[in-house]
Amino acid sequence: MGDREMKMRTILLCAAFVAVTAAHAAEPPLMMVRLRGPHTADDAQWAKTFKALSENRAACDEVWFSTGIGFPKIAWHEEHVRRLSRYAEQLRSVGIVPSLQFQATLGHSDGITAREGADGKTWGGFTGRGGVECKYCNCPRQKGFVGYVRETARLYASFRPGSVWIDDDLRITNHSPGSPLDKVADGWIGCWCATCIAEFNAETGGSWTRETLDAAMAKDAALFDRWEKFSFEGIAAVARAIAEETHKVSPGTRLAYQHGGYRNDSQLAVFRAMHEATGLPVGSRPGGGWYFDYDPNDQMVKAFYAAQQRRCLGNPEWIATWCPEIETYPRAFASRTAQGILNEAFINLALGMNSLSLLIMDTRYETDEWYGETLLAPLASEKPFFEEYRRHNAGAVPAGLADTAKTPPETLYGFALTGVPVLPGPGRSYGEIETDDTSVSIMQMSSSAILDLRRKVDARTGGRMPVLVETPTVGLVVPQVAKDGALRSVALVNARIDEQKPVKLRLRGVPDGVETARWWQLRGKPVTLPVERLGGGEAIVVVPALSAWNCGWLAI
């Protein structure tokens, strides 16, 4: 081979590498399975877990190892990393991306951390507004703690994780007993230890004690806001430390943050710190609560919460992975079903998420074989359903009535069950939700009242809503539209415990030339449907019956 041919081949190989890398960056792993520490406690247990994962490979694009919930001495982490490095290679051998969850930074609570201990902790604890200091939870500004975090981050980065997810204990509230959860609503935020008070005084030029600062903030909202900002800067510095050390060792690793909701966009400080430290897009995993199938509506409400959190953060372009928490607790036989997990996963994608975090296995309750057969296998089987939905809607966004009033998700969901498309998070707005809209009770509405409500809302938008459901239903309707307003898809959720009969959809923004559409429901096969063109971009499609508590989507 001559020099010219060699150069051309090199150029082509480089171009191919860039194309693959760009494609990987454009779409995060679809299904990410999150493990707990006991799954990797020893080779015998890992062999069982790995068997369940590899046999259901389609449900496991990425697997998160855990650093554990305690704060052991560094030697423990060194031994743990040696095991994880071997396990990571096994995952790579079957095409699964090995990743990491930093499951403990500040610590969830003393009660939780005590289960694995904190014999590596030699620094001060998180101290609440009332002066109670946690024995196990950490103050984010203690130099010894930050040094410990940096060292563990360097160690775990050595196996080159695809991503590193910092767990939601990196928060300014809810570290019991210092900051009990039931006190958060009363303003119990931030660490009030002597170190934090001294640093706050240095920043503000004050001379506060814990008691005088508390008294002053009760009368001065601006001072409280400054303390809130200071508190978020503290946890953002911890995220920055993890990101910096990880990036030094493994420059391609994505950083991401698991988090609950907050009253404003203050949590953006954590994301910004990771982004600035790595120069890479980062990820968000919103979530918390609603872990059972006792009331399956709860899973839908949780998806509305996740969408609201994305909106609250401002939806910056450099947060590229939106990965809602889909979890079952205590991950026992009676906790959740595969159908519940599938439904929750789908509505999150429909509302604008692009990835799924699955915590559905636990060595304390069931066998890995049981999790594989009962939960992972159905997820793997339905992977094409989710994969095609994400691919088909690339570049599109949810569409409907904007929730500018920040309606509680439970209330917004109750209204959305009428079949009127709503936007709990970002998307394309066709008008705003009004107070009278959310005052309805779907459980008390007749079929004619449901249809009248839809027509009234549609008329209010000037007949521009992307989809109008002309058959009485109880469930969600989520259209996705392209940047030019063209209708891309319509997701439907049947929220009843009986089959939903065929449904007539009036579609708007259907591109010219479209004569058929494809309908696909979970645990079913895709079917091709005729499209009745009405002119002006309008069309009629009748979708088939949808089984009880199931989801489906129409591809335009």
BELBELHU-V458829 format. One record per residue. N is the residue number from 1. SS is DSSP state (helix for helix, strand for strand, loop for the rest). BURIAL is + if it has 9 or more other C-alpha atoms within 8 Angstrom, else -. Layout:
n->N ss->SS burial->BURIAL
n->N ss->SS burial->BURIAL
This chain:
n->1 ss->loop burial->-
n->2 ss->loop burial->-
n->3 ss->helix burial->-
n->4 ss->helix burial->-
n->5 ss->helix burial->-
n->6 ss->helix burial->+
n->7 ss->helix burial->-
n->8 ss->helix burial->-
n->9 ss->helix burial->-
n->10 ss->helix burial->-
n->11 ss->helix burial->-
n->12 ss->helix burial->-
n->13 ss->helix burial->-
n->14 ss->helix burial->-
n->15 ss->helix burial->-
n->16 ss->helix burial->-
n->17 ss->helix burial->-
n->18 ss->helix burial->-
n->19 ss->helix burial->-
n->20 ss->helix burial->-
n->21 ss->helix burial->-
n->22 ss->helix burial->-
n->23 ss->helix burial->-
n->24 ss->helix burial->-
n->25 ss->helix burial->-
n->26 ss->helix burial->-
n->27 ss->loop burial->+
n->28 ss->loop burial->+
n->29 ss->loop burial->-
n->30 ss->loop burial->+
n->31 ss->strand burial->+
n->32 ss->strand burial->+
n->33 ss->strand burial->+
n->34 ss->strand burial->+
n->35 ss->loop burial->+
n->36 ss->loop burial->+
n->37 ss->helix burial->+
n->38 ss->helix burial->-
n->39 ss->helix burial->+
n->40 ss->helix burial->+
n->41 ss->loop burial->-
n->42 ss->loop burial->-
n->43 ss->helix burial->-
n->44 ss->helix burial->-
n->45 ss->helix burial->+
n->46 ss->helix burial->+
n->47 ss->helix burial->-
n->48 ss->helix burial->+
n->49 ss->helix burial->+
n->50 ss->helix burial->+
n->51 ss->helix burial->-
n->52 ss->helix burial->+
n->53 ss->helix burial->+
n->54 ss->helix burial->+
n->55 ss->helix burial->-
n->56 ss->loop burial->+
n->57 ss->helix burial->+
n->58 ss->helix burial->+
n->59 ss->helix burial->+
n->60 ss->loop burial->+
n->61 ss->loop burial->+
n->62 ss->strand burial->+
n->63 ss->strand burial->+
n->64 ss->strand burial->+
n->65 ss->strand burial->+
n->66 ss->strand burial->+
n->67 ss->loop burial->+
n->68 ss->loop burial->+
n->69 ss->loop burial->+
n->70 ss->loop burial->+
n->71 ss->loop burial->+
n->72 ss->loop burial->+
n->73 ss->loop burial->+
n->74 ss->helix burial->+
n->75 ss->helix burial->-
n->76 ss->helix burial->-
n->77 ss->helix burial->+
n->78 ss->helix burial->+
n->79 ss->helix burial->-
n->80 ss->helix burial->-
n->81 ss->helix burial->+
n->82 ss->helix burial->-
n->83 ss->helix burial->+
n->84 ss->helix burial->+
n->85 ss->helix burial->+
n->86 ss->helix burial->-
n->87 ss->helix burial->+
n->88 ss->helix burial->+
n->89 ss->helix burial->-
n->90 ss->helix burial->-
n->91 ss->helix burial->+
n->92 ss->helix burial->+
n->93 ss->helix burial->-
n->94 ss->loop burial->-
n->95 ss->loop burial->-
n->96 ss->loop burial->+
n->97 ss->strand burial->+
n->98 ss->strand burial->+
n->99 ss->strand burial->+
n->100 ss->strand burial->+
n->101 ss->strand burial->+
n->102 ss->strand burial->+
n->103 ss->loop burial->+
n->104 ss->loop burial->+
n->105 ss->loop burial->+
n->106 ss->loop burial->+
n->107 ss->loop burial->+
n->108 ss->loop burial->+
n->109 ss->strand burial->+
n->110 ss->helix burial->+
n->111 ss->helix burial->-
n->112 ss->helix burial->+
n->113 ss->helix burial->+
n->114 ss->loop burial->+
n->115 ss->loop burial->-
n->116 ss->loop burial->+
n->117 ss->loop burial->+
n->118 ss->loop burial->+
n->119 ss->loop burial->-
n->120 ss->loop burial->-
n->121 ss->loop burial->+
n->122 ss->loop burial->-
n->123 ss->loop burial->+
n->124 ss->loop burial->-
n->125 ss->strand burial->+
n->126 ss->strand burial->+
n->127 ss->strand burial->+
n->128 ss->loop burial->+
n->129 ss->loop burial->+
n->130 ss->loop burial->-
n->131 ss->loop burial->+
n->132 ss->loop burial->+
n->133 ss->strand burial->+
n->134 ss->strand burial->+
n->135 ss->strand burial->-
n->136 ss->strand burial->+
n->137 ss->strand burial->+
n->138 ss->strand burial->+
n->139 ss->loop burial->+
n->140 ss->loop burial->+
n->141 ss->loop burial->+
n->142 ss->loop burial->+
n->143 ss->helix burial->-
n->144 ss->helix burial->-
n->145 ss->helix burial->+
n->146 ss->helix burial->+
n->147 ss->helix burial->-
n->148 ss->helix burial->+
n->149 ss->helix burial->+
n->150 ss->helix burial->+
n->151 ss->helix burial->+
n->152 ss->helix burial->+
n->153 ss->helix burial->+
n->154 ss->helix burial->+
n->155 ss->helix burial->+
n->156 ss->helix burial->+
n->157 ss->helix burial->+
n->158 ss->loop burial->+
n->159 ss->loop burial->+
n->160 ss->loop burial->+
n->161 ss->loop burial->+
n->162 ss->loop burial->+
n->163 ss->strand burial->+
n->164 ss->strand burial->+
n->165 ss->strand burial->+
n->166 ss->strand burial->+
n->167 ss->loop burial->+
n->168 ss->loop burial->+
n->169 ss->loop burial->+
n->170 ss->loop burial->+
n->171 ss->loop burial->+
n->172 ss->loop burial->+
n->173 ss->loop burial->+
n->174 ss->loop burial->+
n->175 ss->strand burial->+
n->176 ss->strand burial->+
n->177 ss->loop burial->+
n->178 ss->loop burial->+
n->179 ss->strand burial->+
n->180 ss->loop burial->+
n->181 ss->helix burial->+
n->182 ss->helix burial->-
n->183 ss->helix burial->+
n->184 ss->helix burial->+
n->185 ss->helix burial->-
n->186 ss->helix burial->-
n->187 ss->loop burial->-
n->188 ss->loop burial->+
n->189 ss->loop burial->+
n->190 ss->loop burial->+
n->191 ss->loop burial->+
n->192 ss->loop burial->+
n->193 ss->loop burial->+
n->194 ss->helix burial->-
n->195 ss->helix burial->+
n->196 ss->helix burial->+
n->197 ss->helix burial->+
n->198 ss->helix burial->-
n->199 ss->helix burial->-
n->200 ss->helix burial->+
n->201 ss->helix burial->+
n->202 ss->helix burial->-
n->203 ss->helix burial->-
n->204 ss->helix burial->-
n->205 ss->loop burial->-
n->206 ss->loop burial->-
n->207 ss->loop burial->-
n->208 ss->loop burial->+
n->209 ss->loop burial->-
n->210 ss->helix burial->+
n->211 ss->helix burial->-
n->212 ss->helix burial->-
n->213 ss->helix burial->+
n->214 ss->helix burial->+
n->215 ss->helix burial->-
n->216 ss->helix burial->+
n->217 ss->helix burial->+
n->218 ss->loop burial->-
n->219 ss->loop burial->-
n->220 ss->loop burial->-
n->221 ss->helix burial->-
n->222 ss->helix burial->-
n->223 ss->helix burial->+
n->224 ss->helix burial->+
n->225 ss->helix burial->-
n->226 ss->helix burial->-
n->227 ss->helix burial->+
n->228 ss->helix burial->+
n->229 ss->helix burial->+
n->230 ss->helix burial->+
n->231 ss->helix burial->+
n->232 ss->helix burial->+
n->233 ss->helix burial->+
n->234 ss->helix burial->+
n->235 ss->helix burial->+
n->236 ss->helix burial->+
n->237 ss->helix burial->+
n->238 ss->helix burial->+
n->239 ss->helix burial->+
n->240 ss->helix burial->+
n->241 ss->helix burial->+
n->242 ss->helix burial->+
n->243 ss->helix burial->+
n->244 ss->helix burial->+
n->245 ss->helix burial->+
n->246 ss->helix burial->+
n->247 ss->helix burial->+
n->248 ss->helix burial->-
n->249 ss->helix burial->+
n->250 ss->loop burial->+
n->251 ss->loop burial->-
n->252 ss->loop burial->-
n->253 ss->loop burial->+
n->254 ss->strand burial->+
n->255 ss->strand burial->+
n->256 ss->strand burial->+
n->257 ss->strand burial->+
n->258 ss->strand burial->+
n->259 ss->strand burial->+
n->260 ss->loop burial->-
n->261 ss->loop burial->-
n->262 ss->loop burial->-
n->263 ss->loop burial->-
n->264 ss->loop burial->-
n->265 ss->loop burial->+
n->266 ss->loop burial->+
n->267 ss->loop burial->+
n->268 ss->helix burial->-
n->269 ss->helix burial->+
n->270 ss->helix burial->+
n->271 ss->helix burial->+
n->272 ss->helix burial->-
n->273 ss->helix burial->+
n->274 ss->helix burial->+
n->275 ss->helix burial->+
n->276 ss->helix burial->-
n->277 ss->helix burial->+
n->278 ss->helix burial->+
n->279 ss->loop burial->-
n->280 ss->loop burial->-
n->281 ss->loop burial->+
n->282 ss->strand burial->+
n->283 ss->strand burial->+
n->284 ss->strand burial->+
n->285 ss->strand burial->+
n->286 ss->strand burial->+
n->287 ss->loop burial->+
n->288 ss->loop burial->-
n->289 ss->loop burial->-
n->290 ss->loop burial->-
n->291 ss->loop burial->+
n->292 ss->loop burial->+
n->293 ss->loop burial->+
n->294 ss->loop burial->-
n->295 ss->loop burial->-
n->296 ss->loop burial->+
n->297 ss->helix burial->-
n->298 ss->helix burial->+
n->299 ss->helix burial->+
n->300 ss->helix burial->+
n->301 ss->helix burial->+
n->302 ss->helix burial->+
n->303 ss->helix burial->+
n->304 ss->helix burial->+
n->305 ss->helix burial->+
n->306 ss->helix burial->+
n->307 ss->helix burial->+
n->308 ss->helix burial->+
n->309 ss->helix burial->+
n->310 ss->helix burial->+
n->311 ss->helix burial->+
n->312 ss->helix burial->+
n->313 ss->loop burial->+
n->314 ss->loop burial->-
n->315 ss->loop burial->+
n->316 ss->loop burial->-
n->317 ss->loop burial->-
n->318 ss->loop burial->-
n->319 ss->strand burial->+
n->320 ss->strand burial->+
n->321 ss->strand burial->+
n->322 ss->strand burial->+
n->323 ss->strand burial->+
n->324 ss->strand burial->+
n->325 ss->strand burial->+
n->326 ss->strand burial->+
n->327 ss->strand burial->+
n->328 ss->loop burial->+
n->329 ss->loop burial->+
n->330 ss->loop burial->-
n->331 ss->loop burial->+
n->332 ss->loop burial->+
n->333 ss->loop burial->-
n->334 ss->loop burial->-
n->335 ss->loop burial->+
n->336 ss->loop burial->+
n->337 ss->loop burial->+
n->338 ss->helix burial->+
n->339 ss->helix burial->-
n->340 ss->helix burial->+
n->341 ss->helix burial->+
n->342 ss->helix burial->+
n->343 ss->helix burial->+
n->344 ss->helix burial->+
n->345 ss->helix burial->+
n->346 ss->helix burial->+
n->347 ss->helix burial->+
n->348 ss->helix burial->+
n->349 ss->helix burial->+
n->350 ss->helix burial->+
n->351 ss->loop burial->+
n->352 ss->loop burial->+
n->353 ss->loop burial->+
n->354 ss->loop burial->+
n->355 ss->strand burial->+
n->356 ss->strand burial->+
n->357 ss->strand burial->+
n->358 ss->strand burial->+
n->359 ss->strand burial->+
n->360 ss->loop burial->+
n->361 ss->loop burial->+
n->362 ss->loop burial->+
n->363 ss->loop burial->+
n->364 ss->loop burial->-
n->365 ss->loop burial->+
n->366 ss->loop burial->+
n->367 ss->loop burial->-
n->368 ss->helix burial->+
n->369 ss->helix burial->-
n->370 ss->helix burial->+
n->371 ss->helix burial->+
n->372 ss->helix burial->+
n->373 ss->helix burial->+
n->374 ss->helix burial->+
n->375 ss->helix burial->+
n->376 ss->helix burial->+
n->377 ss->helix burial->+
n->378 ss->helix burial->+
n->379 ss->helix burial->+
n->380 ss->helix burial->+
n->381 ss->helix burial->-
n->382 ss->loop burial->+
n->383 ss->helix burial->+
n->384 ss->helix burial->-
n->385 ss->helix burial->+
n->386 ss->helix burial->+
n->387 ss->helix burial->+
n->388 ss->helix burial->-
n->389 ss->helix burial->+
n->390 ss->helix burial->+
n->391 ss->helix burial->-
n->392 ss->helix burial->-
n->393 ss->loop burial->+
n->394 ss->loop burial->-
n->395 ss->loop burial->-
n->396 ss->loop burial->+
n->397 ss->strand burial->+
n->398 ss->strand burial->+
n->399 ss->strand burial->+
n->400 ss->strand burial->+
n->401 ss->strand burial->+
n->402 ss->strand burial->+
n->403 ss->loop burial->+
n->404 ss->loop burial->-
n->405 ss->loop burial->-
n->406 ss->loop burial->-
n->407 ss->loop burial->-
n->408 ss->loop burial->-
n->409 ss->helix burial->+
n->410 ss->helix burial->-
n->411 ss->helix burial->+
n->412 ss->helix burial->+
n->413 ss->helix burial->+
n->414 ss->helix burial->+
n->415 ss->helix burial->+
n->416 ss->helix burial->+
n->417 ss->loop burial->+
n->418 ss->loop burial->+
n->419 ss->loop burial->+
n->420 ss->loop burial->+
n->421 ss->loop burial->+
n->422 ss->strand burial->+
n->423 ss->strand burial->+
n->424 ss->loop burial->+
n->425 ss->loop burial->+
n->426 ss->loop burial->+
n->427 ss->loop burial->+
n->428 ss->strand burial->+
n->429 ss->strand burial->+
n->430 ss->strand burial->+
n->431 ss->strand burial->+
n->432 ss->strand burial->+
n->433 ss->loop burial->+
n->434 ss->loop burial->-
n->435 ss->loop burial->-
n->436 ss->loop burial->-
n->437 ss->helix burial->-
n->438 ss->helix burial->+
n->439 ss->helix burial->-
n->440 ss->loop burial->-
n->441 ss->loop burial->-
n->442 ss->helix burial->+
n->443 ss->helix burial->-
n->444 ss->helix burial->-
n->445 ss->loop burial->-
n->446 ss->loop burial->-
n->447 ss->helix burial->-
n->448 ss->helix burial->-
n->449 ss->helix burial->-
n->450 ss->helix burial->+
n->451 ss->helix burial->+
n->452 ss->helix burial->-
n->453 ss->helix burial->-
n->454 ss->helix burial->+
n->455 ss->helix burial->+
n->456 ss->helix burial->-
n->457 ss->helix burial->+
n->458 ss->helix burial->+
n->459 ss->helix burial->-
n->460 ss->helix burial->-
n->461 ss->loop burial->+
n->462 ss->loop burial->-
n->463 ss->loop burial->-
n->464 ss->loop burial->-
n->465 ss->loop burial->+
n->466 ss->loop burial->+
n->467 ss->strand burial->+
n->468 ss->strand burial->+
n->469 ss->strand burial->+
n->470 ss->loop burial->+
n->471 ss->loop burial->-
n->472 ss->loop burial->+
n->473 ss->loop burial->+
n->474 ss->loop burial->+
n->475 ss->strand burial->+
n->476 ss->strand burial->+
n->477 ss->strand burial->+
n->478 ss->strand burial->+
n->479 ss->strand burial->+
n->480 ss->strand burial->+
n->481 ss->strand burial->+
n->482 ss->loop burial->+
n->483 ss->loop burial->-
n->484 ss->loop burial->-
n->485 ss->loop burial->-
n->486 ss->loop burial->+
n->487 ss->strand burial->+
n->488 ss->strand burial->+
n->489 ss->strand burial->+
n->490 ss->strand burial->+
n->491 ss->strand burial->+
n->492 ss->strand burial->+
n->493 ss->strand burial->+
n->494 ss->strand burial->+
n->495 ss->loop burial->+
n->496 ss->loop burial->+
n->497 ss->loop burial->-
n->498 ss->loop burial->-
n->499 ss->loop burial->+
n->500 ss->strand burial->+
n->501 ss->loop burial->-
n->502 ss->loop burial->+
n->503 ss->strand burial->+
n->504 ss->strand burial->+
n->505 ss->strand burial->+
n->506 ss->strand burial->+
n->507 ss->strand burial->+
n->508 ss->loop burial->+
n->509 ss->loop burial->+
n->510 ss->loop burial->+
n->511 ss->loop burial->-
n->512 ss->loop burial->-
n->513 ss->loop burial->-
n->514 ss->loop burial->+
n->515 ss->loop burial->-
n->516 ss->strand burial->+
n->517 ss->strand burial->+
n->518 ss->strand burial->+
n->519 ss->strand burial->+
n->520 ss->strand burial->+
n->521 ss->strand burial->+
n->522 ss->loop burial->+
n->523 ss->loop burial->-
n->524 ss->loop burial->-
n->525 ss->loop burial->-
n->526 ss->loop burial->-
n->527 ss->strand burial->-
n->528 ss->strand burial->-
n->529 ss->strand burial->+
n->530 ss->strand burial->-
n->531 ss->loop burial->+
n->532 ss->strand burial->-
n->533 ss->strand burial->+
n->534 ss->strand burial->-
n->535 ss->strand burial->-
n->536 ss->loop burial->-
n->537 ss->loop burial->+
n->538 ss->strand burial->+
n->539 ss->strand burial->+
n->540 ss->strand burial->+
n->541 ss->strand burial->+
n->542 ss->strand burial->+
n->543 ss->strand burial->+
n->544 ss->loop burial->-
n->545 ss->loop burial->+
n->546 ss->strand burial->+
n->547 ss->loop burial->+
n->548 ss->loop burial->+
n->549 ss->loop burial->+
n->550 ss->strand burial->+
n->551 ss->strand burial->+
n->552 ss->strand burial->+
n->553 ss->strand burial->+
n->554 ss->strand burial->+
n->555 ss->strand burial->+
n->556 ss->loop burial->+
